[in-house]
Amino acid sequence: MAIDVTIAEQIEPGERRREPRSPVDLEAHVRELGATGTEARLINISATGFMAETTAEYEVGARVWLILPGRERASAVVRWTAAGKLGAQFAEPLSDEALGQIGV
């Protein structure tokens, strides 16, 4: 009898991301579903998530849109907030094409 096994990639303690984030410095807009949005500064991004600075306060678990000028919006869930920053995980990973449009 054969057993198929997949070994998970080991992640450094304190580092829970599956993909490395690329540093960016872009103006963005973050909007909670059903609400008006706020200006934000996108700090880093990967296919699976982003970190942004904003003056607005968001609850962990809030569903938001990340909107970049001239690009499509992306749905995400806020995973953490601290000191005017938030980290969010995209509902669906961004394509390589979408990341290329951002300059990543």
DSSP file with accessible surface (Angstrom, degrees, kcal/mol):
  #  RESIDUE AA STRUCTURE BP1 BP2  ACC     N-H-->O    O-->H-N    N-H-->O    O-->H-N    TCO  KAPPA ALPHA  PHI   PSI    X-CA   Y-CA   Z-CA
    1    1 A M              0   0  224      0, 0.0     2,-0.3     0, 0.0     0, 0.0   0.000 360.0 360.0 360.0 129.3    0.0    0.0    0.0
    2    2 A A        -     0   0   98      2,-0.0     2,-0.5     0, 0.0     0, 0.0  -0.738 360.0-154.2 -96.3 144.4    1.4    3.4   -1.0
    3    3 A I        -     0   0  135     -2,-0.3     2,-0.5     2,-0.0     0, 0.0  -0.981   7.6-143.9-120.9 125.6    0.8    6.5    1.1
    4    4 A D        -     0   0  166     -2,-0.5     2,-0.4     2,-0.0    -2,-0.0  -0.765  24.5-177.7 -86.0 129.3    0.9   10.0   -0.5
    5    5 A V        -     0   0  107     -2,-0.5     2,-0.5     2,-0.0    -2,-0.0  -0.989  16.5-162.8-131.4 136.1    2.4   12.6    1.9
    6    6 A T        -     0   0  138     -2,-0.4     2,-0.6     0, 0.0    -2,-0.0  -0.984  13.7-148.6-115.9 126.6    2.9   16.3    1.5
    7    7 A I        -     0   0  152     -2,-0.5     2,-0.1     3,-0.0     3,-0.1  -0.844  19.1-127.1 -97.4 123.8    5.3   18.0    3.8
    8    8 A A        -     0   0   77     -2,-0.6     2,-0.2     1,-0.1     3,-0.0  -0.397  29.2-102.8 -68.1 144.1    4.4   21.6    4.7
    9    9 A E        -     0   0  142      1,-0.1     2,-0.3    -2,-0.1    -1,-0.1  -0.460  40.1-115.2 -64.8 133.1    7.1   24.2    4.1
   10   10 A Q        -     0   0  170     -2,-0.2     2,-0.4    -3,-0.1    -1,-0.1  -0.586  29.7-155.7 -74.8 131.9    8.6   25.1    7.4
   11   11 A I        -     0   0   50     -2,-0.3     3,-0.1     1,-0.0     5,-0.1  -0.897  23.0-107.8-111.1 136.1    8.0   28.7    8.3
   12   12 A E    >   -     0   0  139     -2,-0.4     3,-2.3     1,-0.1    -1,-0.0  -0.258  48.9 -87.5 -57.7 146.6   10.2   30.7   10.7
   13   13 A P  T 3  S+     0   0  123      0, 0.0    -1,-0.1     0, 0.0     3,-0.1  -0.282 117.6  18.3 -55.8 136.0    8.8   31.3   14.2
   14   14 A G  T 3  S+     0   0   82      1,-0.1     2,-0.7    -3,-0.1    -2,-0.1   0.304 104.9  99.3  84.0  -9.5    6.7   34.5   14.1
   15   15 A E    <   +     0   0   78     -3,-2.3    -1,-0.1     1,-0.1     0, 0.0  -0.907  38.0 163.5-113.6 106.4    6.5   34.4   10.3
   16   16 A R        +     0   0  213     -2,-0.7     2,-0.2    -3,-0.1    -1,-0.1   0.443  35.7 113.9-103.9  -1.5    3.1   33.0    9.2
   17   17 A R        -     0   0   82      1,-0.1    -2,-0.0     4,-0.0     4,-0.0  -0.474  52.2-156.2 -73.4 144.3    3.1   34.2    5.6
   18   18 A R  S    S+     0   0  159     -2,-0.2    -1,-0.1     1,-0.1    -9,-0.0   0.704  82.2  38.0 -87.5 -25.0    3.2   31.6    2.9
   19   19 A E  S    S-     0   0   78     27,-0.0    -1,-0.1     0, 0.0     2,-0.1  -0.978  90.3-109.0-128.2 143.3    4.6   34.0    0.3
   20   20 A P        -     0   0  116      0, 0.0     2,-0.3     0, 0.0    -2,-0.0  -0.396  34.0-125.8 -68.3 145.7    7.2   36.8    0.7
   21   21 A R        -     0   0   46     25,-0.1    25,-0.2    -2,-0.1    29,-0.1  -0.720  13.9-136.3 -91.2 143.9    5.8   40.3    0.5
   22   22 A S  E     -A   45   0A  41     23,-3.3    23,-1.8    -2,-0.3     2,-0.1  -0.860  24.3-118.9 -98.3 129.3    7.3   42.8   -2.0
   23   23 A P  E     +A   44   0A 118      0, 0.0     2,-0.3     0, 0.0    21,-0.3  -0.440  42.4 166.1 -68.1 139.0    7.9   46.3   -0.6
   24   24 A V  E     -     0   0A  28     19,-2.8     2,-0.2    -2,-0.1    79,-0.1  -0.928  32.3-149.9-142.2 167.7    5.9   49.0   -2.4
   25   25 A D  E     +     0   0A 115     -2,-0.3     2,-0.4     2,-0.1    18,-0.2  -0.720  41.7 145.1-142.7  85.6    5.0   52.6   -1.8
   26   26 A L  E     -A   42   0A  47     16,-1.4    16,-3.2    -2,-0.2     2,-0.3  -0.966  50.1-118.2-129.4 143.6    1.7   53.3   -3.4
   27   27 A E  E     +A   41   0A 122     -2,-0.4     2,-0.3    14,-0.2    14,-0.2  -0.584  46.8 164.5 -74.1 139.0   -1.4   55.5   -2.7
   28   28 A A  E     -A   40   0A   3     12,-2.7    12,-2.4    -2,-0.3     2,-0.4  -0.859  34.2-126.0-144.6 179.1   -4.4   53.3   -2.3
   29   29 A H  E     -AB  39  67A  53     38,-2.1    38,-3.0    -2,-0.3     2,-0.5  -0.999  16.1-161.9-133.9 131.0   -7.9   53.3   -1.0
   30   30 A V  E     -AB  38  66A   0      8,-2.6     8,-2.6    -2,-0.4     2,-0.4  -0.980  12.8-179.8-116.5 128.7   -9.3   50.8    1.6
   31   31 A R  E     -AB  37  65A  57     34,-2.1    34,-2.9    -2,-0.5     2,-0.2  -0.989  23.3-136.1-133.7 125.9  -13.0   50.5    1.9
   32   32 A E  E >   - B   0  64A  72      4,-0.5     3,-2.3    -2,-0.4    32,-0.3  -0.546  47.3 -88.5 -73.3 143.8  -15.0   48.2    4.2
   33   33 A L  T 3  S+     0   0   74     30,-2.2    -1,-0.1     1,-0.3    30,-0.1  -0.291 114.4  11.8 -55.8 129.3  -17.9   46.5    2.4
   34   34 A G  T 3  S+     0   0   83      1,-0.3    -1,-0.3    -3,-0.1     2,-0.3   0.571 116.6  86.6  80.9   9.7  -20.9   48.7    2.6
   35   35 A A  S <  S-     0   0   45     -3,-2.3    -1,-0.3     0, 0.0     2,-0.2  -0.841  83.8 -93.4-133.7 168.6  -19.0   51.8    3.9
   36   36 A T        -     0   0  131     -2,-0.3    -4,-0.5    -3,-0.1     2,-0.1  -0.512  48.1-125.1 -77.8 156.6  -17.1   54.7    2.5
   37   37 A G  E     -A   31   0A  19     -6,-0.2     2,-0.3    -2,-0.2    -6,-0.3  -0.310  12.0-135.3 -98.9-179.2  -13.4   54.2    2.2
   38   38 A T  E     -A   30   0A  37     -8,-2.6    -8,-2.6    -2,-0.1     2,-0.1  -0.943  27.7 -98.9-133.3 155.6  -10.3   55.9    3.4
   39   39 A E  E     +A   29   0A 125     -2,-0.3    16,-0.5   -10,-0.2    17,-0.3  -0.429  47.1 176.9 -69.4 148.3   -7.0   56.9    1.9
   40   40 A A  E     -AC  28  54A  11    -12,-2.4   -12,-2.7    14,-0.1     2,-0.5  -0.965  30.6-128.3-148.6 161.6   -4.1   54.5    2.6
   41   41 A R  E     -AC  27  53A  83     12,-2.3    12,-2.6    -2,-0.3     2,-0.4  -0.977  25.0-137.2-116.3 117.1   -0.5   53.9    1.8
   42   42 A L  E     +AC  26  52A   0    -16,-3.2   -16,-1.4    -2,-0.5    10,-0.2  -0.633  24.9 176.9 -75.3 124.6    0.3   50.4    0.5
   43   43 A I  E     -     0   0A  41      8,-2.7   -19,-2.8    -2,-0.4     2,-0.3   0.815  61.7  -5.9 -99.6 -42.7    3.5   49.2    2.2
   44   44 A N  E     -AC  23  51A  20      7,-1.5     7,-2.1   -21,-0.3    -1,-0.4  -0.985  60.2-172.9-152.4 162.3    3.9   45.7    0.9
   45   45 A I  E     +AC  22  50A   1    -23,-1.8   -23,-3.3    -2,-0.3     2,-0.3  -0.993   7.3 174.2-154.9 151.1    2.0   43.2   -1.1
   46   46 A S        -     0   0    5      3,-2.5     3,-0.4    -2,-0.3    48,-0.2  -0.860  54.6 -87.3-141.8-178.7    2.0   39.5   -2.3
   47   47 A A  S    S+     0   0    8     -2,-0.3    47,-2.6     1,-0.2     3,-0.1   0.802 127.5  39.2 -63.3 -25.0   -0.4   37.3   -4.2
   48   48 A T  S    S-     0   0   35     45,-0.2    42,-2.1     1,-0.2     2,-0.3   0.562 123.3 -16.5-106.8  -8.9   -2.1   36.5   -0.9
   49   49 A G  E     - D   0  89A   0     -3,-0.4    -3,-2.5    40,-0.3     2,-0.3  -0.992  49.0-139.5-175.7-178.6   -2.1   39.7    1.1
   50   50 A F  E     -CD  45  88A   0     38,-2.1    38,-2.5    -2,-0.3     2,-0.4  -0.969  10.5-137.6-152.7 164.4   -1.0   43.2    1.8
   51   51 A M  E     +CD  44  87A  27     -7,-2.1    -8,-2.7    -2,-0.3    -7,-1.5  -0.992  27.8 175.3-126.3 137.9    0.0   45.7    4.6
   52   52 A A  E     -CD  42  86A   0     34,-2.2    34,-2.3    -2,-0.4     2,-0.4  -0.979  27.8-129.7-140.6 153.3   -1.2   49.3    4.5
   53   53 A E  E     +CD  41  85A  90    -12,-2.6   -12,-2.3    -2,-0.3     2,-0.3  -0.860  38.7 157.3 -97.9 138.3   -1.0   52.4    6.6
   54   54 A T  E     -C   40   0A  12     30,-2.6   -14,-0.1    -2,-0.4    -2,-0.0  -0.985  47.1-135.6-156.4 154.3   -4.3   54.2    7.2
   55   55 A T  S    S+     0   0  140    -16,-0.5     2,-0.1    -2,-0.3   -15,-0.1   0.625  82.4  91.9 -85.7 -14.5   -5.8   56.6    9.7
   56   56 A A  S    S-     0   0   28    -17,-0.3     2,-0.5    28,-0.1    -2,-0.1  -0.419  75.7-127.5 -77.7 155.8   -9.1   54.6    9.8
   57   57 A E        -     0   0  187     -2,-0.1     2,-0.4    24,-0.0    -2,-0.1  -0.901  25.3-172.9-106.9 132.0   -9.7   51.8   12.3
   58   58 A Y        -     0   0   19     -2,-0.5     2,-0.3     4,-0.0     3,-0.0  -0.951  21.3-124.0-123.0 145.0  -10.7   48.4   11.1
   59   59 A E    >   -     0   0  150     -2,-0.4     3,-2.2     1,-0.1    19,-0.2  -0.625  35.6-101.7 -83.0 143.3  -11.8   45.4   13.1
   60   60 A V  T 3  S+     0   0   90     -2,-0.3    19,-0.2     1,-0.3     3,-0.1  -0.467 113.9  31.2 -60.3 132.1  -10.0   42.1   12.6
   61   61 A G  T 3  S+     0   0   43     17,-2.8    -1,-0.3     1,-0.3    18,-0.1   0.256  86.5 139.7  97.7 -10.5  -12.2   40.0   10.4
   62   62 A A    <   -     0   0    9     -3,-2.2    16,-2.7    15,-0.1     2,-0.5  -0.390  52.5-128.4 -66.0 142.1  -13.6   43.0    8.5
   63   63 A R  E     + E   0  77A 138     14,-0.2   -30,-2.2   -30,-0.1     2,-0.3  -0.820  38.0 173.4 -92.5 127.8  -14.1   42.5    4.8
   64   64 A V  E     -BE  32  76A   0     12,-2.8    12,-2.7    -2,-0.5     2,-0.4  -0.873  30.7-129.1-131.8 162.5  -12.5   45.3    2.8
   65   65 A W  E     -BE  31  75A  53    -34,-2.9   -34,-2.1    -2,-0.3     2,-0.6  -0.946  14.9-149.9-107.2 134.8  -11.7   46.3   -0.8
   66   66 A L  E     -BE  30  74A   5      8,-2.7     8,-2.2    -2,-0.4     2,-0.5  -0.945  19.5-170.6 -99.9 121.2   -8.2   47.3   -1.7
   67   67 A I  E     -B   29   0A  47    -38,-3.0   -38,-2.1    -2,-0.6     6,-0.1  -0.967   7.5-171.3-120.7 120.6   -8.4   49.8   -4.5
   68   68 A L    >   -     0   0    8     -2,-0.5     3,-2.2     4,-0.4   -40,-0.2  -0.907  39.6 -95.2-108.6 136.6   -5.4   51.0   -6.4
   69   69 A P  T 3  S+     0   0   86      0, 0.0     3,-0.1     0, 0.0    -1,-0.0  -0.225 108.2   6.0 -53.1 130.2   -5.7   53.9   -8.9
   70   70 A G  T 3  S+     0   0   91      1,-0.2     2,-0.3    -3,-0.0    -3,-0.0   0.574 116.4  91.8  75.8   9.7   -6.2   52.7  -12.4
   71   71 A R  S <  S-     0   0   82     -3,-2.2    -1,-0.2     1,-0.0    -3,-0.2  -0.890  82.5 -90.8-132.0 164.4   -6.5   49.0  -11.3
   72   72 A E        -     0   0  179     -2,-0.3    -4,-0.4    -5,-0.1     2,-0.2  -0.317  45.5-110.0 -69.6 156.3   -9.2   46.6  -10.3
   73   73 A R        -     0   0  130     -6,-0.1     2,-0.4    -8,-0.0    -6,-0.2  -0.504  26.5-147.1 -84.7 157.9  -10.2   46.3   -6.7
   74   74 A A  E     -E   66   0A  19     -8,-2.2    -8,-2.7    -2,-0.2     2,-0.2  -0.993   9.9-130.9-130.0 132.8   -9.4   43.3   -4.7
   75   75 A S  E     +E   65   0A  32     -2,-0.4    16,-2.6   -10,-0.2    17,-0.5  -0.588  36.1 165.2 -80.6 140.8  -11.4   41.8   -1.8
   76   76 A A  E     -EF  64  90A   0    -12,-2.7   -12,-2.8    14,-0.3     2,-0.4  -0.961  33.8-126.7-150.7 165.4   -9.6   41.0    1.4
   77   77 A V  E     -EF  63  89A  16     12,-2.7    12,-2.6    -2,-0.3     2,-0.3  -0.976  31.3-119.4-118.6 129.1  -10.1   40.1    5.1
   78   78 A V  E     + F   0  88A   0    -16,-2.7   -17,-2.8    -2,-0.4    10,-0.3  -0.514  31.9 176.9 -68.2 125.5   -8.3   42.1    7.8
   79   79 A R  E     -     0   0A 133      8,-3.1     2,-0.3     1,-0.3     9,-0.2   0.690  62.7  -0.8-103.3 -26.4   -6.1   39.7    9.8
   80   80 A W  E     - F   0  87A  80      7,-1.6     7,-2.4   -21,-0.1    -1,-0.3  -0.986  53.9-162.3-159.1 157.6   -4.4   42.2   12.1
   81   81 A T  E     + F   0  86A  66     -2,-0.3     2,-0.2     5,-0.2     5,-0.2  -0.989  18.2 156.4-140.7 146.4   -4.2   45.9   13.0
   82   82 A A  E >   - F   0  85A  56      3,-2.2     3,-1.5    -2,-0.3    -2,-0.0  -0.825  62.7 -12.1-170.0 130.8   -1.6   47.9   15.0
   83   83 A A  T 3  S-     0   0  106      1,-0.3     3,-0.1    -2,-0.2    -2,-0.0   0.849 129.1 -41.1  48.1  51.2   -0.4   51.5   15.2
   84   84 A G  T 3  S+     0   0   46      1,-0.3   -30,-2.6   -31,-0.1     2,-0.3   0.632 119.9 102.4  77.0  13.1   -2.2   52.8   12.2
   85   85 A K  E <   -DF  53  82A  76     -3,-1.5    -3,-2.2   -32,-0.2     2,-0.3  -0.891  48.2-165.9-125.1 158.0   -1.4   49.7   10.0
   86   86 A L  E     -DF  52  81A   2    -34,-2.3   -34,-2.2    -2,-0.3     2,-0.4  -0.988   9.2-152.1-140.8 150.6   -3.4   46.8    8.9
   87   87 A G  E     -DF  51  80A   1     -7,-2.4    -8,-3.1    -2,-0.3    -7,-1.6  -0.976  20.8-177.4-119.3 135.7   -2.6   43.4    7.4
   88   88 A A  E     -DF  50  78A   2    -38,-2.5   -38,-2.1    -2,-0.4     2,-0.5  -0.973  22.0-138.2-137.2 151.8   -5.1   41.7    5.2
   89   89 A Q  E     -DF  49  77A  91    -12,-2.6   -12,-2.7    -2,-0.3   -40,-0.3  -0.922  30.3-118.9-108.6 129.1   -5.4   38.4    3.3
   90   90 A F  E     - F   0  76A   9    -42,-2.1   -14,-0.3    -2,-0.5   -15,-0.0  -0.379  11.3-133.8 -65.8 144.3   -6.9   38.5   -0.2
   91   91 A A  S    S+     0   0   60    -16,-2.6    -1,-0.1     1,-0.2   -15,-0.1   0.877  99.0  17.3 -64.2 -37.9  -10.1   36.5   -0.7
   92   92 A E  S    S-     0   0  157    -17,-0.5    -1,-0.2   -45,-0.1   -17,-0.1  -0.999  99.6-101.9-132.7 136.0   -8.6   35.1   -3.9
   93   93 A P        -     0   0   93      0, 0.0   -45,-0.2     0, 0.0     2,-0.2  -0.207  39.4-111.0 -56.8 144.6   -4.8   35.3   -4.7
   94   94 A L        -     0   0   31    -47,-2.6     2,-0.1   -48,-0.2   -45,-0.0  -0.514  33.5-115.6 -73.5 146.1   -3.8   38.0   -7.1
   95   95 A S     >  -     0   0   64     -2,-0.2     4,-2.3     1,-0.1     5,-0.2  -0.338  22.6-111.1 -76.0 162.3   -2.6   36.8  -10.5
   96   96 A D  H  > S+     0   0  142      1,-0.2     4,-2.4     2,-0.2     5,-0.1   0.874 121.2  55.9 -59.3 -35.5    1.0   37.4  -11.7
   97   97 A E  H  > S+     0   0  146      2,-0.2     4,-1.9     1,-0.2    -1,-0.2   0.930 106.5  48.3 -63.5 -45.0   -0.5   39.8  -14.2
   98   98 A A  H  > S+     0   0   25      1,-0.2     4,-1.0     2,-0.2    -2,-0.2   0.915 112.7  48.2 -62.7 -42.6   -2.2   41.9  -11.5
   99   99 A L  H  X>S+     0   0   16     -4,-2.3     5,-2.5     1,-0.2     4,-1.0   0.891 108.4  55.5 -64.8 -37.6    1.1   42.0   -9.4
  100  100 A G  H  <5S+     0   0   45     -4,-2.4     3,-0.4     1,-0.2    -1,-0.2   0.875 102.1  56.3 -62.4 -35.5    3.0   43.0  -12.5
  101  101 A Q  H  <5S+     0   0  101     -4,-1.9    -1,-0.2     1,-0.2    -2,-0.2   0.810 106.8  50.5 -65.9 -27.7    0.6   46.0  -13.0
  102  102 A I  H  <5S-     0   0   18     -4,-1.0    -1,-0.2    -3,-0.5    -2,-0.2   0.688 123.4-107.3 -81.1 -20.2    1.6   47.1   -9.5
  103  103 A G  T  <5       0   0   67     -4,-1.0    -3,-0.2    -3,-0.4    -2,-0.1   0.664 360.0 360.0 101.7  18.3    5.2   46.8  -10.3
  104  104 A V      <       0   0   66     -5,-2.5    -1,-0.3    -6,-0.1    -2,-0.1  -0.765 360.0 360.0 -97.3 360.0    6.0   43.7   -8.3
